[in-house]
Amino acid sequence: MPTLSKSRFLSGLQCEKKMYFEVSRKDLKPQIDASQQALFDLGHSIGQLAQQAFPGGLDATTGMQGNWSLAIQRTKEWLQSGQTTIYEATFSQSGGFAALDILHHRDGERWAIEVKTSTEVKEYHLQDAAFQYHVMCAAGFTPDKFFLMHINNRYQKKGPIDPADYFHLEDITLNVKELQETIHQKKASFLQLLETNIEPIRAIGPHCNQPFACPFQHHCYAHLPENNVLELLNARGKSWELYQLGIWSLADVPADFALTHRQQLQVSGKPFLDLDRLKQFLEPIQAPLYFLDFETFFPAIPVLDGTRPFEQVPFQYSLHITDLDGNLLEHRSFLANPADFNDPDQPDPRMQLFTQLRQDLGSSGTIIAYNAGFEQSILKGLSAAFGEETFYFEGVRERFADLLVPFRSGWYYLPEMGSSASIKSVLPAIAPTFSYENLRIADGGQASFVFHALVTHTYTDDLETVHQDLLDYCHRDTQGMLLIYQHLKALTKR
C-alpha cells in the first residue's frame, strides 16, 4: 500500500500528476541544484534554532539512517513515558505519514509545532499542518493545539540570537480543524490514485507555478514550440488565454490580440529603435558617470547587529567612472572583510562601505545602475541606518539614471533579448562576446551565498582566491553596464 507524506499530499493538491511523478517517475525529476540545496540547508538551520526555544527535547530521527519505523516507535514510546518535548516526532497511520518539527507538552496540553522559514502564515502552511494533524489524530495522539512557528519580521538582532524573540508562535488550531473534512477526502483520493499507479490526465495551466514551480515542467511542457506564448513578457494571464485558444507559438498570435508595446515587439521578433526616446533618456546624463553595482546577502538569521531577518546587507560594490562618452577614467571597488561581521571591536561593515562610497561618488555627476531601484533602496537603507537619510539620500537619488528603462519600455529591442529586459538578457544581445563564463563566481546569487558562507565560517572552497573571485564578478557587472551605455550612446550618433 502506498504511503502519503505531507510533501506528497501538498504536491497532490497542486497537481495530481506532480504527485504521481514524485512517486512513480522519479527519473523525470531534475537533480537538486545549488540554490535548492541552500534552501534545504536554511530550513535545517531554522529548525535547529527553533529547537532552542523548546530545549531539552529528544530527536526521534537521531541515527535512524532512513529507518522511519524506528522514529515512529521512539515517538510512541516517548509519548507513553511522558517525555515533554520531542523533535521530529513521527507518526504513521492509515496510509498517512508525518514528521512533526516539535511536539511539546505544557500545562497539560499537547502542542504540535511546525517551523517555517517564512515571515507569515500562508495557505499551503495550513494545508500542510492540517494533514499532519489528521495523521496524528489517526495514530491516537491528537494535539490540543497546533502552532505555526515562523520568523518574526520585526526582530532586530542585538547580540546573540534569542529564539524566543526571533520566532513568532501563531495558533492555527481552528484553521487545521476546519480543513479536516477536505484533508480526509483528498487523502483517500490521492491514495487510490497512487495504488492504481496510472498516470493522471491533467493539462498544464497556472497551477504549474502555484504555490511552487513544478520541477516536472520540462516534461509536461515538451510539446510547446520554441518562442511559445508562455514566454510572453509580463503576460498577466494572457499566455494562458492564448494557450487555451490553441495558440502556442508567438508567431501565431493574432494581430488584433491586445498586447502591450513591449509584448508586440517580442511577438514580431524584429529589431526596434525609438531614437527620439533614447536621446531624451540620455540627454540629462552628466559627467562624470558612475556605473554602480552592489552585491548583497540577506540572511534569514541575521549576522549583524541592527539588522532584521532577510534584510539586504550590502557587502561589496563596483564603480566604473567614465566621461560622458563612456571612456573609462578609473575603477573603484569595496569588499567588506567577512571577519568584521563577527568582531564587535571593528566598525560596522555597512558603515565602512557607506563611508567609502560617499567619497567615491563625489558630489556631482550621474550615477548609472541597471534596475536602479535596487541600488537606491540599498543607499536609502544605509542612510537611514546611520541617521543621514534626510541630507544625503535625497540628493543622491536625484543623480540616478536607470539603464533598464529603455529596454523595459521597449524603446530599443533586439530579438535576441527575448522575453526579458534583465541585464543577463540584454547584454548577450548587445555584446555577444561578453561573458561571465571564465569566472569562478558568475552570478549574484552565488556571490551572496559565498560571502554568507565566509561570514558564518562554512565556506569550504579555496580561501586564497575567493576574495579576488568576488571582486572579479562585481567588476564584470559594472563593465557590462558600461558596454550597454556605450552601445546606446553610439546608436544616437548614427
Order of alpha helices (4+ residues) and beta strands (2+ residues): beta-alpha-alpha-alpha-beta-alpha-beta-beta-beta-alpha-beta-alpha-beta-alpha-alpha-alpha-alpha-alpha-beta-alpha-beta-beta-beta-alpha-beta-alpha-alpha-beta-alpha-beta-alpha-alpha-alpha
